[in-house]
């Protein structure tokens, strides 16, 4: 009998969009689509965030234009809502307990997960243990500081994607964010590739799996599931 797989999902705790006075956080679709992809495959899911408890939802992602089948399902799922309201503190997470990790985006990760020492250590541990590491949209911001075992940036020499400069320009936040995901990945030696703006685009370089934008979140989760299934 196969053992149950354990998936860790890491969300932001940051809710301020720079000094604009506007709120940010995690993007609902990028959490909900992968959450149900994992849940429906029978995986055990643990949710974590730097501060623990309820992570802030980017209010924009809850607007009617951005609703999907998964977000509608989440809005009627009190069990999933209770799980999200009680995320574990990242400092209490042990990478050895999980088979894979997934980072949903939203602008929040640019501020906290990019700099969080527990997140940096977790990413390095998952990567070195050859476990699937998936990040979508702005979540690849969390790859800013992690290093590979040779001391180089983890993304150095790897094909990666993430929220593109042109997409950031389209949402008019280029000058608000602390850094641009596309620029940072290239600066760290990554080979940045992208598809058309706002279309699903996923890159897997070994067990590092990145998605470009909100519409790519389900495909990143599916790629993680495929890698886990291939390992048995």
C-alpha atoms as one frame of an Amber mdcrd trajectory, in Angstrom:
protein
   0.000   0.000   0.000   1.283   3.444  -0.919   2.071   5.850   1.885   0.148
   9.100   1.877   2.117  11.956   0.403   2.545  15.110   2.487   2.511  18.461
   0.728   3.543  21.728   2.342   2.002  24.967   1.042   3.774  28.171   2.132
   1.804  31.429   2.111   2.786  35.036   2.745   1.978  36.909   5.969   2.573
  40.334   4.396  -0.456  42.544   3.717   0.889  46.007   2.763   1.465  47.004
  -0.869   4.578  49.108  -0.296   3.607  52.527   1.032   0.536  52.883  -1.207
  -1.864  52.348   1.704  -3.350  49.457  -0.314  -3.586  45.859   0.881  -1.911
  42.829  -0.638  -1.319  39.213   0.430  -1.680  35.890  -1.352  -3.638  35.492
  -4.586  -6.738  33.360  -4.033  -6.694  31.338  -7.261  -3.008  30.485  -6.786
  -3.864  28.924  -3.448  -7.248  27.361  -4.241  -6.431  25.629  -7.551  -3.325
  23.800  -6.259  -4.989  23.094  -2.891  -7.776  21.116  -4.577  -5.378  19.537
  -7.071  -3.483  18.070  -4.083  -6.564  17.343  -1.983  -8.400  15.511  -4.764
  -5.339  13.287  -5.300  -5.529  12.252  -1.641  -2.432  14.090  -0.431  -2.178
  15.424   3.118  -1.746  19.198   3.046  -0.082  21.398   5.650  -0.372  25.181
   5.326   2.342  27.407   6.758   3.225  31.118   6.820   5.903  33.254   8.508
   3.553  34.477  11.249   1.176  31.493  11.391  -2.588  31.907  11.716  -4.690
  33.531   8.975  -2.588  34.709   6.020  -3.806  37.932   4.384  -5.775  37.539
   1.160  -5.089  40.070  -1.588  -8.537  41.711  -1.748  -8.215  42.168  -5.516
  -8.017  38.400  -5.996 -11.454  38.062  -4.411 -13.095  40.332  -7.000 -15.632
  38.773  -9.440 -13.247  39.022 -12.432 -10.745  36.680 -10.805 -13.079  33.894
  -9.652 -12.517  30.367 -10.924 -14.069  26.973 -10.258 -11.536  26.422  -7.470
 -12.169  29.786  -5.762 -15.922  29.150  -5.891 -15.370  25.737  -4.320 -13.195
  27.284  -1.597 -15.864  29.870  -0.768 -18.249  26.981   0.088 -15.681  24.850
   1.931 -15.624  25.645   5.665 -13.085  22.866   6.323 -10.558  24.401   3.915
 -11.288  27.882   5.274 -10.597  26.679   8.830  -7.316  25.124   7.680  -6.286
  28.414   6.064  -7.220  30.390   9.199  -4.772  28.298  11.240  -1.545  28.068
   9.251   1.499  26.722  11.089   4.397  29.083  11.764   7.184  28.477   9.266
   9.693  28.261  12.125   7.911  25.094  13.332   8.090  23.282   9.987  10.553
  20.463   9.371  11.248  19.902   5.666  11.920  16.196   6.309   8.202  15.688
   7.088   7.083  16.587   3.547   7.378  15.136   0.064   7.022  18.441  -1.812
   6.463  22.149  -1.246   4.347  24.660  -3.153   4.428  28.462  -2.875   1.357
  30.407  -4.086   2.001  33.981  -5.209   0.333  37.321  -4.783   2.521  40.373
  -4.199   3.031  39.602  -0.479   5.948  37.145  -0.954   8.079  39.923  -2.490
   8.303  41.506   0.946   8.324  38.645   3.463   9.062  35.240   1.924  11.922
  36.674  -0.155  13.711  37.630   3.078  12.398  35.023   5.557  15.283  32.922
   6.925  13.016  29.927   7.616  11.693  29.987   4.062  15.217  30.303   2.650
  16.379  27.302   4.706  13.310  25.232   3.751  13.784  25.882   0.041  17.437
  24.866   0.275  16.506  21.695   2.206  13.756  20.652  -0.238  16.022  21.298
  -3.185  18.984  19.390  -1.769  16.715  16.468  -0.848  15.564  16.280  -4.506
  11.953  16.976  -3.521   9.617  18.843  -5.904   9.740  22.577  -5.238   6.951
  24.547  -6.943   6.482  28.330  -6.984   4.044  30.366  -9.035   3.655  33.987
 -10.202   5.287  36.253  -7.561   6.269  33.352  -5.297   9.557  32.755  -7.187
  10.560  35.930  -5.287  11.316  33.440  -2.486  14.244  32.214  -4.639  16.093
  35.523  -4.099  18.486  34.250  -1.406  18.491  30.399  -1.393  21.773  28.858
  -2.497  22.627  25.562  -4.126  25.147  23.268  -2.425  27.973  24.923  -4.442
  27.141  28.287  -2.844  25.763  29.818  -6.049  22.186  31.165  -6.199  19.841
  28.184  -6.411  18.413  29.380  -9.758  21.846  29.883 -11.345  22.043  27.988
 -14.634  18.437  26.812 -14.377  15.444  27.498 -16.604  12.892  29.397 -14.550
   9.832  31.581 -14.956   7.742  33.877 -12.784   5.642  37.027 -13.063   7.031
  38.883 -16.084   8.069  42.531 -16.245   5.368  43.137 -18.861   2.684  41.650
 -16.581   3.918  43.797 -13.664   3.767  46.816 -15.972   0.190  45.887 -16.929
  -0.930  45.934 -13.271   0.999  49.216 -12.800   3.070  48.057  -9.828   6.539
  48.161 -11.416   7.601  51.089  -9.226   5.870  49.868  -6.043   7.383  46.394
  -5.665  10.774  45.961  -3.953  12.110  44.131  -7.031  10.879  42.608 -10.284
  10.736  38.807 -10.296  11.964  38.500 -13.896  14.959  40.805 -13.283  15.906
  39.079 -10.019  15.850  35.575 -11.547  18.137  36.765 -14.374  20.442  38.629
 -11.973  20.801  35.413  -9.958  21.967  33.579 -13.079  18.684  31.940 -13.995
  17.639  31.479 -17.629  14.306  33.301 -17.533  11.712  32.088 -20.033   8.085
  33.103 -20.438   4.945  32.516 -22.426   2.387  35.081 -23.504   1.193  37.405
 -20.744  -1.662  35.976 -18.644  -1.533  32.502 -20.214  -0.558  29.340 -18.343
   3.189  28.746 -18.645   5.227  26.339 -16.526   8.914  25.420 -16.557  10.362
  22.364 -14.833  14.139  22.211 -14.501  14.567  18.926 -12.677  12.502  19.184
  -9.486  12.412  23.017  -9.524   9.023  23.903 -11.018   8.000  27.513 -11.657
   4.837  29.058 -13.110   4.540  32.484 -14.708   1.226  33.906 -13.497  -2.051
  33.098 -11.670  -3.312  30.991 -14.582  -0.258  28.738 -14.251  -0.915  27.653
 -10.656  -2.899  24.493 -11.402  -0.341  23.344 -13.976   2.501  23.776 -11.440
   0.551  21.645  -8.952  -0.058  19.022 -11.648   3.664  18.938 -12.449   4.430
  18.349  -8.747   1.853  15.534  -8.608   3.319  13.970 -11.775   6.835  14.005
 -10.298   5.629  12.476  -7.025   3.679   9.781  -8.876   6.703   8.969 -11.015
   8.687   8.333  -7.832   5.923   6.124  -6.455
